[in-house]
């Protein structure tokens, strides 16, 4: 099981510091949510974990090796990232999209076509997209498209899955569908998941750990049911919130107003 951590990571983009001296070890086999205000550096941190971009200082370590030292294919055999707003050509089918996820395992010669077919079929099954395999990606609904992209990432057979706001632009039903699939993958395969989330209650419900970022720094981390409370929402997001327990026994935070 691959391990992933950041050590004293600082990132600058266009001369502006986005992250400053970030250190954290993401627990293997668990789901970690990264949350924080808009512009706090959540997506930048996730991209850094995937080896995209060069840190101003510090490093990202995968199994005791700096991710910057991995080749693209070698890194993709360990981790997969599903970024925001991914685009594909209009004439590509779901099956073809998912098959692209096998690039990390292909060689110049002697490819294992059977292994590729089995991995693609498995990814389609895991994401409930097998019945969509012949459809053009361009014809899919938002929820279907997100599951297809998730299937492509799973076809890489990674040990670590990075998700950047996987429920953005989805309706409530498709948000729950995607989060439940991610949870099932984590439970069945011990897949390590690191995901940027906007929904505080999704972080409480679907994460084992939470990392809260504000003003370039980690300001809180740990069990989301302990970390995410009204005081944190006031300090980090500038809102007051009420707390109630729903019919499933889950504690819900309901924002009420901006802090004056």
C-alpha positions as CSV (number, residue, x, y, z in Angstrom):
1,X,0.0,0.0,0.0
2,X,1.6,3.2,-1.2
3,X,2.2,6.0,1.3
4,X,1.9,9.7,0.5
5,X,3.0,12.8,2.4
6,X,4.1,16.4,2.0
7,X,7.1,17.8,3.7
8,X,7.4,21.6,4.2
9,X,5.7,22.2,0.9
10,X,5.5,25.8,-0.5
11,X,4.0,26.6,-3.9
12,X,4.3,29.9,-5.8
13,X,2.4,30.7,-9.0
14,X,3.1,33.8,-11.0
15,X,5.1,35.2,-8.1
16,X,2.2,34.7,-5.6
17,X,2.6,32.3,-2.7
18,X,-0.3,29.8,-2.7
19,X,0.8,27.3,-0.1
20,X,3.4,27.9,2.7
21,X,5.3,25.2,4.6
22,X,2.6,22.5,4.4
23,X,3.4,19.2,6.1
24,X,1.0,16.2,6.3
25,X,1.0,12.5,5.9
26,X,-2.2,11.1,4.2
27,X,-3.2,7.9,6.0
28,X,-3.0,4.9,3.7
29,X,-6.2,3.1,3.0
30,X,-8.3,6.0,4.3
31,X,-10.4,8.8,2.8
32,X,-9.0,12.3,3.4
33,X,-11.0,15.4,2.6
34,X,-9.2,18.8,1.9
35,X,-11.5,21.7,2.6
36,X,-11.1,25.5,2.9
37,X,-12.3,28.8,1.4
38,X,-12.1,29.5,-2.3
39,X,-8.5,30.4,-3.3
40,X,-7.0,28.8,-0.3
41,X,-4.8,26.4,-2.3
42,X,-6.8,23.1,-2.1
43,X,-6.6,22.2,-5.8
44,X,-3.0,23.4,-5.9
45,X,-2.1,21.0,-3.1
46,X,-3.9,18.1,-4.9
47,X,-2.1,18.8,-8.2
48,X,1.2,18.9,-6.3
49,X,0.4,15.4,-4.9
50,X,0.1,14.2,-8.5
51,X,3.5,15.6,-9.4
52,X,2.1,18.5,-11.4
53,X,4.1,21.7,-11.0
54,X,7.3,22.3,-9.1
55,X,7.4,23.4,-5.4
56,X,9.2,26.5,-4.5
57,X,10.5,24.5,-1.5
58,X,9.7,21.2,0.2
59,X,8.6,18.0,-1.5
60,X,5.9,15.4,-2.0
61,X,6.9,11.9,-1.0
62,X,5.5,8.7,-2.5
63,X,6.8,5.6,-0.8
64,X,9.9,7.5,0.4
65,X,10.6,8.8,-3.1
66,X,10.1,12.4,-4.3
67,X,7.2,12.4,-6.9
68,X,9.3,14.7,-9.1
69,X,11.7,11.8,-9.7
70,X,9.0,9.5,-11.2
71,X,8.3,9.2,-14.9
72,X,4.7,9.8,-16.0
73,X,3.9,6.2,-16.5
74,X,5.6,5.0,-13.3
75,X,3.7,7.6,-11.2
76,X,0.4,6.7,-12.9
77,X,0.8,3.1,-11.7
78,X,0.7,4.4,-8.2
79,X,-1.8,7.2,-8.3
80,X,-4.6,8.6,-10.5
81,X,-6.0,12.1,-10.4
82,X,-9.5,13.2,-11.6
83,X,-9.2,17.0,-12.1
84,X,-12.0,19.5,-12.4
85,X,-13.6,20.1,-15.8
86,X,-11.8,17.4,-17.7
87,X,-12.5,17.4,-21.5
88,X,-12.5,14.8,-24.2
89,X,-13.0,14.9,-28.0
90,X,-16.7,14.8,-29.0
91,X,-16.4,11.4,-30.8
92,X,-15.0,9.3,-28.0
93,X,-17.0,6.5,-26.4
94,X,-17.1,5.7,-22.7
95,X,-15.2,2.4,-23.4
96,X,-12.5,4.2,-25.3
97,X,-12.2,6.8,-22.5
98,X,-11.8,4.2,-19.8
99,X,-9.3,2.3,-22.0
100,X,-7.1,5.4,-22.0
101,X,-6.5,4.7,-18.3
102,X,-4.5,1.6,-19.2
103,X,-1.6,3.8,-20.7
104,X,0.4,3.4,-17.5
105,X,0.6,-0.4,-18.0
106,X,1.3,-0.5,-21.7
107,X,4.7,-1.1,-23.2
108,X,6.2,-0.6,-26.7
109,X,5.7,-4.4,-27.3
110,X,4.2,-7.4,-25.5
111,X,1.1,-5.7,-24.1
112,X,-1.2,-7.9,-22.1
113,X,-4.5,-7.3,-23.9
114,X,-6.4,-9.6,-21.6
115,X,-5.3,-7.7,-18.5
116,X,-6.3,-4.5,-20.2
117,X,-9.8,-5.8,-21.1
118,X,-10.3,-7.2,-17.5
119,X,-9.2,-3.9,-15.9
120,X,-11.5,-1.8,-18.1
121,X,-14.4,-4.2,-17.5
122,X,-13.8,-4.1,-13.8
123,X,-13.6,-0.2,-13.7
124,X,-16.9,0.0,-15.7
125,X,-18.5,-2.4,-13.2
126,X,-17.2,-0.5,-10.2
127,X,-18.6,2.8,-11.4
128,X,-21.9,1.4,-12.8
129,X,-21.1,2.5,-16.3
130,X,-20.9,-0.8,-18.1
131,X,-24.3,-0.1,-19.8
132,X,-22.9,3.2,-21.0
133,X,-19.7,1.8,-22.6
134,X,-20.9,2.3,-26.3
135,X,-22.3,5.8,-25.6
136,X,-20.4,8.9,-26.7
137,X,-19.1,10.8,-23.6
138,X,-20.5,14.0,-25.1
139,X,-24.0,12.6,-24.8
140,X,-23.8,11.7,-21.1
141,X,-25.4,13.6,-18.2
142,X,-23.2,15.3,-15.7
143,X,-23.4,12.4,-13.2
144,X,-22.8,9.8,-15.9
145,X,-19.8,11.7,-17.3
146,X,-18.3,11.9,-13.8
147,X,-18.6,8.2,-13.3
148,X,-17.0,7.6,-16.7
149,X,-14.0,9.7,-15.8
150,X,-13.8,7.9,-12.4
151,X,-13.8,4.6,-14.3
152,X,-10.9,5.8,-16.4
153,X,-8.9,6.6,-13.3
154,X,-9.7,3.2,-11.8
155,X,-8.5,1.5,-15.0
156,X,-5.0,2.7,-14.0
157,X,-5.4,0.3,-11.0
158,X,-3.9,3.0,-8.7
159,X,-3.3,2.6,-5.0
160,X,-4.1,6.3,-4.4
161,X,-7.0,8.2,-6.0
162,X,-7.0,12.0,-6.1
163,X,-10.3,13.7,-6.7
164,X,-10.7,17.5,-7.2
165,X,-14.3,18.5,-6.2
166,X,-15.8,15.3,-7.7
167,X,-19.4,16.4,-7.0
168,X,-19.3,19.9,-8.5
169,X,-22.2,20.8,-10.8
170,X,-24.0,17.5,-9.9
171,X,-27.5,17.4,-8.5
172,X,-28.1,15.9,-5.1
173,X,-28.8,12.4,-6.2
174,X,-25.7,12.2,-8.4
175,X,-23.5,13.8,-5.7
176,X,-24.6,10.9,-3.3
177,X,-24.0,8.4,-6.1
178,X,-20.4,9.5,-6.7
179,X,-19.6,9.7,-3.0
180,X,-21.1,6.2,-2.3
181,X,-19.0,4.7,-5.2
182,X,-15.9,6.3,-3.7
183,X,-16.7,4.9,-0.3
184,X,-17.3,1.5,-1.7
185,X,-14.0,1.5,-3.5
186,X,-12.2,2.5,-0.4
187,X,-13.9,-0.2,1.7
188,X,-13.5,-3.0,-0.8
189,X,-10.0,-2.3,-2.1
190,X,-8.4,-0.3,0.7
191,X,-8.0,2.5,-1.9
192,X,-6.4,5.6,-0.5
193,X,-8.6,8.6,-1.4
194,X,-7.6,12.3,-1.2
195,X,-10.4,14.6,-2.3
196,X,-11.0,18.3,-2.4
197,X,-14.6,19.0,-1.2
198,X,-16.7,22.1,-0.8
199,X,-19.6,20.5,1.1
200,X,-18.7,20.4,4.8
201,X,-21.3,17.7,5.6
202,X,-19.9,15.5,2.8
203,X,-16.5,15.8,4.5
204,X,-18.1,14.7,7.8
205,X,-20.0,11.9,6.2
206,X,-17.6,10.5,3.7
207,X,-14.1,11.2,5.0
208,X,-12.0,9.5,7.7
209,X,-9.6,12.5,8.0
210,X,-10.0,16.1,7.1
211,X,-7.3,18.8,6.3
212,X,-8.5,22.4,6.6
213,X,-6.5,25.0,4.7
214,X,-6.7,28.8,5.1
215,X,-4.2,31.6,4.3
216,X,-1.7,29.2,2.8
217,X,-1.5,27.0,5.9
218,X,-3.1,23.9,7.4
219,X,-5.1,25.3,10.3
220,X,-6.7,22.1,11.5
221,X,-6.6,18.4,10.7
222,X,-8.0,15.1,12.1
223,X,-11.3,13.3,12.6
224,X,-13.9,15.4,10.7
225,X,-16.5,14.8,13.4
226,X,-14.2,16.5,15.9
227,X,-12.6,19.1,13.7
228,X,-15.6,20.4,11.7
229,X,-17.7,22.3,14.2
230,X,-19.4,25.7,14.4
231,X,-16.3,27.3,15.8
232,X,-14.2,26.2,12.9
233,X,-16.8,27.3,10.4
234,X,-16.8,30.8,12.0
235,X,-13.0,31.0,12.1
236,X,-12.2,29.6,8.6
237,X,-15.3,30.4,6.5
238,X,-16.7,33.4,8.4
239,X,-20.2,32.0,9.0
240,X,-22.2,31.0,12.0
241,X,-23.8,27.5,11.9
242,X,-26.4,25.5,13.7
243,X,-26.0,21.8,14.6
244,X,-28.6,19.1,14.4
245,X,-28.8,15.3,14.1
246,X,-30.6,13.9,11.2
247,X,-32.8,10.7,11.0
248,X,-29.7,8.6,10.3
249,X,-28.0,9.8,13.5
250,X,-25.5,12.0,11.6
251,X,-24.5,15.4,12.9
252,X,-25.2,18.1,10.3
253,X,-23.8,21.6,10.2
254,X,-26.2,24.2,8.8
255,X,-24.8,27.6,8.0
256,X,-27.0,30.4,9.2
257,X,-25.4,33.8,8.5
258,X,-22.1,35.6,7.8
259,X,-20.1,36.7,10.8
260,X,-20.5,40.4,11.2
